[in-house]
Amino acid sequence: MQELISQIAALGIEITPTRSLMIIFGIILFTAVVVHLILHKVVLRAFEKRALASSHLWLQIITQNKLFHRLAFTLQGIIVNVQAVLWLQKGSEAAEILTTVAQLWVMIYAMLSFFSLLDVILKLAQKFPAASQLPLKGIFQGIKLVTAIIIGILIISLLIGQSPAILISGLGAMAAVLMLVFKDPILGLVAGIQLSANDMLKLGDWLEMPKYGADGAVIDIGLTTVKVRNWDNTITTIPTWSLVSDSFKNWSGMSASGGRRIKRSLNIDTTSIHFLDEQEQQRLIRAKLLKPYMDSRHEEISAWNQQYAGEQSILNERRMTNVGTFRAYLQEYLRHHPRIRQDMTLMVRQLAPDANGLPIEIYCFTNTVVWAEYEGIQADIFDHVFAVVDEFGLRIHQTPTGNDIRALTGRLLPLILRRWRGLSRASPSSPVRRQRRDRRCVSAVETPPYGRSPGRAVRRW
């Protein structure tokens, strides 16, 4: 620096402190501009052209996230800081101001460069199936938060001229406030680590969480929220920490197994259950699916009856029932169904009877997990079940409808008319009067008034 001042003085230019300071700042500014033009107009522009023309994905991702641009700004700040140390007198006010600004510049752009590096790693990881299933976004957001806090502490310590250790020790009194402010990010960071470490949830998983109305595919796992695209294309946002504190259902195991469960029952009217007679047995044994079962059961029951049965009585014998044969038929039907997994649980069972009849439950797994295909297979099975139940002399239980009540009324109508005519003959009424009463009775039973059930009409007449 002294050599530069002496050379300028030799030219006859008077050097004052203000002029020397202006010259130094001019040199630093000129150097910074030259470095900026070289880096941004030459080096980075050439790199961007090569990246756009290249087929390498990582080059394009780096360019999109401005990683090298931020590194270039960081390098410019370092160069300015070095020049301030070289050209300016140590301890001077100008040196302190310029070095402080340069160091702030370096810390901010170093932090932004680190953020860009994390974004590049995240986007590259999403291109690989194994890594894309990890909740890296939430983890990286947590790392960014911690980094921003550290840089913020360093910036404040630089501005106030105190050591970061002293500043951190002074934050102990504000710990409660910080915990309150950063509660969700801290809980989300811990939850994201637990979700990843325990393999509890991944992108693309089918998540069901009724508490938050979520039932769909996971599309984003962030630091504080998890986004779920429901099957009606609505988006549900769930706090990340709630996935650890509350329970949820993850259907990924079903998708990985390759089979989806069918668990549905039909109610049999218990009054239609009876023993099979010889004619019914001969008719049902012609079914290919039932013949092996009926042959083996017939041999078993015949042997038991010969050994233990005494007098000819139903109570002393074992006999086949229509509901048991129906259950065996459904079992064989499912075993021969081409869309049912035979290596998974398959059974047809009775549930506890109740006021709605005897439930017969089908429990099996399809060989597909595609929703539309699964529903089609399930509907096809129960279409067949409802159609063949009458072949076994069974009836499906259902709540009476208006048609059932009208049919019952039609059967009761002749009895009502006969009773009415009997009473009419016993009463001293004229034939014309009896005919009018009969006509009113028929009209009231067959066409009840609006809002009044046929049963009320029958009771009235």
Summary of the structure (lengths in Angstrom):
residues: 461
radius of gyration: 43.3
end to end distance: 123.6
largest distance: 152.9
contacts: 1261
relative contact order: 0.05
helix: 65%
strand: 11%
